[in-house]
Amino acid sequence: MALWRNLLQRLGQGALLLAATAACSATPAQAWPAWDGFKSAFVSEDGRVIDRSQEDLRTVSEGQSYALFFALVAQDQKAFDAILNWTENNLSAGDMGKQLPAWIWGKKGESWGVIDANSASDADLWIAYALLEASRVWCNQTYADKARTLGDLILNKESMEVSGLGLSILPGHTGFVLDNGAVKLNPSYLPPFMMARFANVWADDSRWAQVYLASQKLLLDTGRTGQYPDWVLYNNGEMSLPDDEQRGDYDAIRTYLWIAMSSENDPTTAPLLKQLSPLAALLLKRQNMPEWFEPMTGKFSTERGPSGFQASMAPFLQAIGMPELAKKFHTQSLKTSNKEAWLKYGYYNGALSLFAQGYMDKFYRFNSLGELLPRGKEVKSCG
């Protein structure tokens, strides 16, 4: 109930703040060499993010959504529009207000097109968030309208009541309600700052407040062992892990990052960080992030995770009060604009690194309402 009261208070504050903070300013963009390097390595001129590690040279909706966010932080509107247009035209059949983006697009024999038409809600949420914040940064109502229609589609196509949580965002449109009634969820799909933003800005639809509360409960429930799993099941109010997916690795790594980047003034940031203190102690002992954990057994990989894993731990260590160790992990971030260095690093490692590097070097922050605060861009009224 305290969390609910906190949210209601923040919603009220948000209504006042939003009247004064729809963004617009003539402040010039600041150079972000790491974005330039990532873009040259993975983003085509027409706005397609290419995973070159895959034989089909696939594009996933997650990559499109991340690149939209990075372009916004860099205040690179040309790239933002190219990425948005490619996403809408190729993954949403020309209208993402009517069709959720397909999650895989790539080479199919001699042709190119959608490989898997199912949606991925993490990408859908990131796209909606990037559009919403772009409407503030560049005073563009079209972006705001697109964000709202996509947000409505997410609620209508990718949410359901889950016993023990409430109204929750499913990982995609289909395939996540099992035959026995269990619902499969992914904690890394729900960044706290993003859920707070939607609940604040779209307060006229109470479903977003419900989703915010459910997402925070999910993060609190699933992180109690001090490490996050990739996937969880909820069945009749009880949480468990899938028999064949007991680990936390390439999905879960993002959960720590999202929590660390959320505002310290968000009412759940402190308790979420507190329950992750065993992870901080392990990082101090090992001086690196393992590739995987088994949250239910406490086992973890003897091998260190890839460089992107190490980089993504820097914001977490900073948030939990270990700045010197954070600096060490931050050295794993790529800061160069060199295309070849980024190609060697790889798309997913690169995305993790870019999130972490941008945050650690203060290219962006999030306030307690979930609003993006890009460096060098004063937020003013678009009036």
C-alpha positions as CSV (number, residue, x, y, z in Angstrom):
1,M,0.0,0.0,0.0
2,A,2.9,2.4,0.7
3,L,4.2,1.8,-2.8
4,W,0.7,2.5,-4.2
5,R,0.4,5.8,-2.3
6,N,3.9,6.7,-3.4
7,L,2.9,6.1,-7.0
8,L,-0.3,8.2,-6.7
9,Q,1.7,11.1,-5.2
10,R,4.2,10.9,-8.1
11,L,1.4,10.8,-10.6
12,G,0.0,14.0,-9.2
13,Q,3.4,15.6,-9.2
14,G,3.9,14.3,-12.8
15,A,0.8,16.1,-14.0
16,L,2.2,19.4,-12.8
17,L,5.7,18.7,-14.0
18,L,4.6,17.5,-17.5
19,A,2.9,20.9,-18.1
20,A,6.3,22.5,-17.6
21,T,8.7,19.9,-19.1
22,A,7.7,19.0,-22.6
23,A,11.1,19.4,-24.1
24,C,12.4,21.9,-26.6
25,S,15.7,23.8,-26.8
26,A,18.1,25.1,-29.4
27,T,21.0,23.6,-27.4
28,P,23.3,21.8,-29.9
29,A,23.9,18.1,-29.7
30,Q,27.1,17.0,-28.0
31,A,29.4,14.5,-29.8
32,W,29.1,10.9,-28.6
33,P,32.0,9.0,-30.3
34,A,30.8,5.6,-29.0
35,W,27.4,6.1,-30.7
36,D,29.1,7.0,-33.9
37,G,31.2,3.8,-33.7
38,F,28.1,1.6,-32.9
39,K,26.2,3.2,-35.7
40,S,28.9,2.8,-38.3
41,A,29.3,-0.9,-37.4
42,F,25.6,-2.0,-37.0
43,V,23.2,0.6,-38.4
44,S,22.6,0.8,-42.2
45,E,22.0,4.1,-43.9
46,D,18.3,3.3,-44.2
47,G,18.0,2.6,-40.5
48,R,18.3,-1.2,-40.1
49,V,20.3,-2.5,-37.1
50,I,22.2,-5.6,-38.3
51,D,23.4,-8.4,-36.1
52,R,26.4,-9.5,-38.2
53,S,27.1,-12.5,-35.9
54,Q,24.1,-14.3,-37.4
55,E,24.2,-16.0,-40.8
56,D,20.9,-14.5,-41.9
57,L,22.2,-11.0,-41.0
58,R,19.1,-10.6,-39.0
59,T,17.5,-7.6,-37.5
60,V,15.6,-8.0,-34.2
61,S,13.1,-5.5,-32.9
62,E,15.2,-5.1,-29.7
63,G,18.1,-3.8,-31.8
64,Q,15.9,-1.3,-33.5
65,S,14.5,-0.1,-30.2
66,Y,17.9,0.3,-28.6
67,A,19.3,2.2,-31.5
68,L,16.3,4.6,-31.4
69,F,17.2,5.3,-27.7
70,F,20.9,5.8,-28.5
71,A,20.1,8.2,-31.4
72,L,17.9,10.2,-29.1
73,V,20.6,10.4,-26.4
74,A,23.0,11.5,-29.1
75,Q,20.4,14.0,-30.4
76,D,20.9,12.4,-33.8
77,Q,17.4,13.1,-35.3
78,K,18.4,12.0,-38.8
79,A,19.4,8.5,-37.6
80,F,16.4,8.4,-35.2
81,D,13.9,9.0,-38.1
82,A,15.7,6.5,-40.4
83,I,15.6,3.8,-37.7
84,L,11.9,4.6,-36.9
85,N,10.8,4.5,-40.5
86,W,12.6,1.3,-41.2
87,T,11.1,-0.3,-38.1
88,E,7.6,0.8,-38.9
89,N,7.8,-0.1,-42.6
90,N,9.4,-3.5,-42.3
91,L,8.4,-4.8,-38.9
92,S,5.0,-3.3,-38.5
93,A,3.7,-3.4,-42.1
94,G,3.7,0.4,-42.2
95,D,1.8,1.2,-39.0
96,M,3.0,0.3,-35.6
97,G,-0.2,1.7,-34.1
98,K,-2.0,-1.2,-35.7
99,Q,0.6,-4.0,-35.8
100,L,3.2,-4.7,-33.1
101,P,6.7,-5.0,-34.6
102,A,7.8,-8.5,-35.7
103,W,10.7,-9.5,-33.6
104,I,13.0,-11.1,-36.3
105,W,13.6,-9.9,-39.9
106,G,16.3,-11.3,-42.1
107,K,17.4,-13.3,-45.1
108,K,15.0,-16.2,-46.1
109,G,16.5,-18.1,-48.9
110,E,16.8,-15.7,-51.8
111,S,14.6,-13.0,-50.3
112,W,14.5,-10.8,-47.2
113,G,11.6,-10.3,-44.8
114,V,10.0,-11.2,-41.5
115,I,11.3,-14.5,-40.1
116,D,9.2,-14.5,-36.9
117,A,6.1,-12.3,-36.7
118,N,5.6,-12.7,-33.0
119,S,6.3,-9.6,-31.0
120,A,8.9,-8.9,-28.3
121,S,7.4,-6.6,-25.6
122,D,10.8,-5.3,-24.4
123,A,11.4,-3.8,-27.8
124,D,7.9,-2.5,-28.1
125,L,8.2,-0.8,-24.7
126,W,11.6,0.7,-25.6
127,I,10.2,2.0,-28.9
128,A,7.3,3.6,-27.2
129,Y,9.6,5.1,-24.6
130,A,12.0,6.5,-27.2
131,L,9.1,8.0,-29.1
132,L,7.6,9.6,-26.0
133,E,10.9,11.1,-24.9
134,A,11.8,12.2,-28.5
135,S,8.5,14.2,-28.5
136,R,9.9,16.2,-25.5
137,V,13.4,16.6,-26.8
138,W,12.4,17.7,-30.3
139,C,8.9,19.1,-29.7
140,N,7.4,16.7,-32.2
141,Q,3.7,15.8,-31.6
142,T,3.9,13.0,-34.2
143,Y,6.3,11.1,-32.0
144,A,4.0,11.5,-29.0
145,D,1.0,10.3,-31.0
146,K,2.9,7.3,-32.2
147,A,4.1,6.5,-28.7
148,R,0.5,6.6,-27.4
149,T,-1.0,4.4,-30.1
150,L,1.8,1.9,-29.7
151,G,1.4,2.0,-25.9
152,D,-2.3,1.3,-26.3
153,L,-1.5,-1.7,-28.6
154,I,1.0,-3.1,-26.0
155,L,-1.7,-3.0,-23.3
156,N,-4.3,-4.5,-25.6
157,K,-2.1,-7.2,-27.1
158,E,0.7,-8.0,-24.6
159,S,-0.9,-7.7,-21.1
160,M,-2.9,-9.9,-18.9
161,E,-3.9,-10.3,-15.3
162,V,-1.4,-12.6,-13.6
163,S,-2.2,-14.2,-10.2
164,G,0.2,-12.9,-7.6
165,L,1.2,-9.9,-9.6
166,G,-1.7,-8.1,-11.2
167,L,-1.8,-6.6,-14.7
168,S,1.5,-7.6,-16.3
169,I,3.2,-7.2,-19.6
170,L,3.8,-10.5,-21.3
171,P,7.1,-11.0,-23.2
172,G,5.2,-11.1,-26.5
173,H,1.8,-11.5,-28.1
174,T,1.8,-15.3,-28.2
175,G,3.5,-18.2,-26.6
176,F,3.8,-17.2,-23.0
177,V,0.8,-18.8,-21.3
178,L,1.5,-22.4,-20.9
179,D,-0.9,-25.3,-21.2
180,N,-1.0,-25.7,-17.4
181,G,-2.0,-22.1,-17.0
182,A,1.4,-20.8,-15.9
183,V,2.5,-17.5,-17.3
184,K,6.1,-17.1,-18.4
185,L,7.7,-13.7,-17.7
186,N,11.1,-12.0,-18.2
187,P,12.2,-9.5,-15.5
188,S,14.7,-7.8,-17.9
189,Y,11.8,-6.6,-20.1
190,L,10.6,-4.0,-17.6
191,P,13.0,-1.2,-16.8
192,P,11.7,0.6,-13.7
193,F,12.3,4.1,-15.1
194,M,10.3,3.2,-18.2
195,M,7.3,1.8,-16.2
196,A,7.3,4.9,-14.0
197,R,7.3,7.2,-17.1
198,F,4.3,5.4,-18.7
199,A,2.4,5.5,-15.4
200,N,3.0,9.2,-15.1
201,V,2.5,10.5,-18.6
202,W,-0.5,8.2,-19.4
203,A,-2.2,8.5,-16.0
204,D,-5.6,8.8,-17.7
205,D,-5.3,5.0,-18.4
206,S,-5.1,3.4,-15.0
207,R,-3.8,0.2,-16.5
208,W,-0.3,1.7,-16.7
209,A,-0.3,2.3,-13.0
210,Q,-1.3,-1.3,-12.5
211,V,1.5,-2.4,-14.8
212,Y,4.0,-0.3,-12.9
213,L,3.1,-1.9,-9.6
214,A,3.1,-5.4,-11.1
215,S,6.5,-4.8,-12.7
216,Q,8.0,-3.6,-9.4
217,K,6.6,-6.6,-7.6
218,L,8.1,-8.9,-10.2
219,L,11.5,-7.4,-9.8
220,L,11.3,-7.6,-6.0
221,D,10.1,-11.2,-6.2
222,T,12.6,-12.5,-8.7
223,G,15.7,-10.8,-7.2
224,R,15.4,-12.1,-3.6
225,T,18.3,-14.5,-4.0
226,G,20.6,-11.7,-5.0
227,Q,20.7,-12.7,-8.7
228,Y,18.1,-12.5,-11.4
229,P,17.0,-15.4,-13.6
230,D,16.3,-14.9,-17.3
231,W,12.8,-16.4,-17.1
232,V,10.2,-17.1,-14.4
233,L,6.8,-18.8,-14.2
234,Y,3.8,-17.6,-12.2
235,N,1.1,-20.2,-11.6
236,N,-1.7,-19.6,-9.1
237,G,0.2,-16.9,-7.4
238,E,3.4,-19.0,-7.0
239,M,6.7,-18.2,-8.6
240,S,9.1,-20.8,-10.0
241,L,11.8,-21.1,-12.7
242,P,11.2,-23.2,-15.9
243,D,12.8,-26.6,-15.6
244,D,15.0,-26.1,-18.6
245,E,15.8,-22.4,-17.9
246,Q,17.3,-22.2,-14.4
247,R,20.0,-19.6,-15.2
248,G,20.3,-15.9,-15.5
249,D,22.7,-14.8,-18.2
250,Y,22.2,-12.9,-21.4
251,D,18.8,-11.6,-20.5
252,A,19.3,-11.1,-16.8
253,I,22.4,-9.0,-17.2
254,R,20.1,-6.2,-18.4
255,T,18.0,-6.3,-15.2
256,Y,20.9,-5.1,-13.1
257,L,21.6,-2.3,-15.6
258,W,18.0,-1.0,-15.7
259,I,17.7,-1.0,-11.9
260,A,21.1,0.8,-11.5
261,M,20.1,3.5,-14.0
262,S,16.7,4.2,-12.3
263,S,16.5,7.3,-10.2
264,E,17.5,6.9,-6.5
265,N,14.2,8.8,-5.8
266,D,12.1,6.0,-7.3
267,P,10.6,4.3,-4.2
268,T,11.7,0.8,-5.2
269,T,15.3,1.6,-6.3
270,A,16.7,1.3,-2.8
271,P,15.1,-2.0,-1.9
272,L,15.9,-3.5,-5.3
273,L,19.6,-2.5,-4.9
274,K,19.7,-3.7,-1.3
275,Q,18.6,-7.2,-2.2
276,L,21.4,-7.4,-4.8
277,S,24.1,-6.7,-2.2
278,P,25.3,-10.4,-2.4
279,L,26.1,-9.8,-6.1
280,A,28.1,-6.7,-5.2
281,A,30.1,-8.7,-2.7
282,L,30.8,-11.4,-5.3
283,L,31.9,-8.9,-7.8
284,L,34.3,-7.4,-5.3
285,K,35.7,-10.8,-4.6
286,R,36.0,-12.0,-8.2
287,Q,36.7,-8.6,-9.8
288,N,34.6,-9.7,-12.8
289,M,31.0,-10.7,-13.6
290,P,30.3,-14.4,-14.2
291,E,28.7,-15.4,-17.5
292,W,25.8,-17.0,-15.7
293,F,24.1,-17.6,-12.3
294,E,21.7,-20.2,-11.1
295,P,19.7,-18.1,-8.7
296,M,17.9,-21.0,-7.0
297,T,21.1,-23.0,-6.2
298,G,23.7,-20.1,-5.8
299,K,25.9,-21.7,-8.5
300,F,27.7,-19.5,-11.0
301,S,30.0,-19.8,-13.9
302,T,33.7,-20.0,-13.2
303,E,34.2,-18.2,-16.6
304,R,33.9,-14.4,-16.7
305,G,31.1,-13.0,-18.9
306,P,31.9,-11.2,-22.1
307,S,33.1,-7.6,-22.1
308,G,29.6,-6.2,-22.4
309,F,28.7,-7.9,-19.1
310,Q,31.6,-6.3,-17.4
311,A,30.8,-2.9,-18.7
312,S,27.1,-3.2,-17.7
313,M,28.1,-3.8,-14.1
314,A,29.7,-0.4,-13.7
315,P,26.4,1.5,-13.2
316,F,25.3,-1.1,-10.7
317,L,28.5,-0.9,-8.7
318,Q,28.2,2.9,-8.7
319,A,24.6,2.9,-7.6
320,I,25.3,0.4,-4.8
321,G,28.1,2.6,-3.4
322,M,31.3,1.0,-4.8
323,P,32.7,3.8,-7.1
324,E,36.3,2.5,-7.3
325,L,35.2,-0.9,-8.4
326,A,32.7,0.7,-10.8
327,K,35.6,2.6,-12.5
328,K,37.4,-0.7,-13.0
329,F,34.4,-2.3,-14.7
330,H,33.8,0.9,-16.7
331,T,37.2,0.3,-18.5
332,Q,35.5,-2.6,-20.3
333,S,33.2,-0.1,-22.1
334,L,34.0,0.9,-25.7
335,K,34.3,4.7,-26.1
336,T,35.8,4.8,-29.6
337,S,34.2,5.8,-32.9
338,N,36.3,3.1,-34.7
339,K,34.1,0.9,-36.7
340,E,36.4,-2.2,-36.7
341,A,36.6,-2.1,-32.9
342,W,32.8,-2.2,-32.6
343,L,32.5,-5.0,-35.2
344,K,34.9,-7.0,-33.1
345,Y,32.9,-6.3,-30.0
346,G,29.7,-7.4,-31.5
347,Y,26.1,-6.1,-31.6
348,Y,24.8,-7.3,-28.2
349,N,28.0,-6.7,-26.3
350,G,28.1,-3.3,-28.0
351,A,24.5,-2.4,-27.0
352,L,25.2,-3.3,-23.3
353,S,28.5,-1.3,-23.4
354,L,26.8,1.7,-25.0
355,F,24.0,1.8,-22.4
356,A,26.6,1.6,-19.6
357,Q,29.2,4.0,-21.1
358,G,26.6,6.6,-21.9
359,Y,25.3,6.5,-18.4
360,M,28.7,6.4,-16.6
361,D,30.0,9.3,-18.7
362,K,26.8,11.2,-18.0
363,F,25.4,11.4,-21.6
364,Y,22.0,10.8,-20.0
365,R,20.1,10.3,-16.8
366,F,16.5,9.5,-15.7
367,N,14.6,11.5,-13.2
368,S,12.1,10.0,-10.6
369,L,9.3,10.4,-13.1
370,G,11.1,8.3,-15.6
371,E,11.9,11.2,-18.0
372,L,15.1,11.1,-20.0
373,L,17.6,13.8,-19.3
374,P,20.1,14.0,-22.1
375,R,23.3,15.8,-21.5
376,G,23.5,19.3,-23.1
377,K,19.8,19.5,-23.7
378,E,17.8,21.7,-21.4
379,V,14.2,20.6,-21.1
380,K,11.8,23.4,-21.7
381,S,8.1,23.9,-22.6
382,C,7.3,23.2,-26.3
383,G,4.5,25.8,-25.9
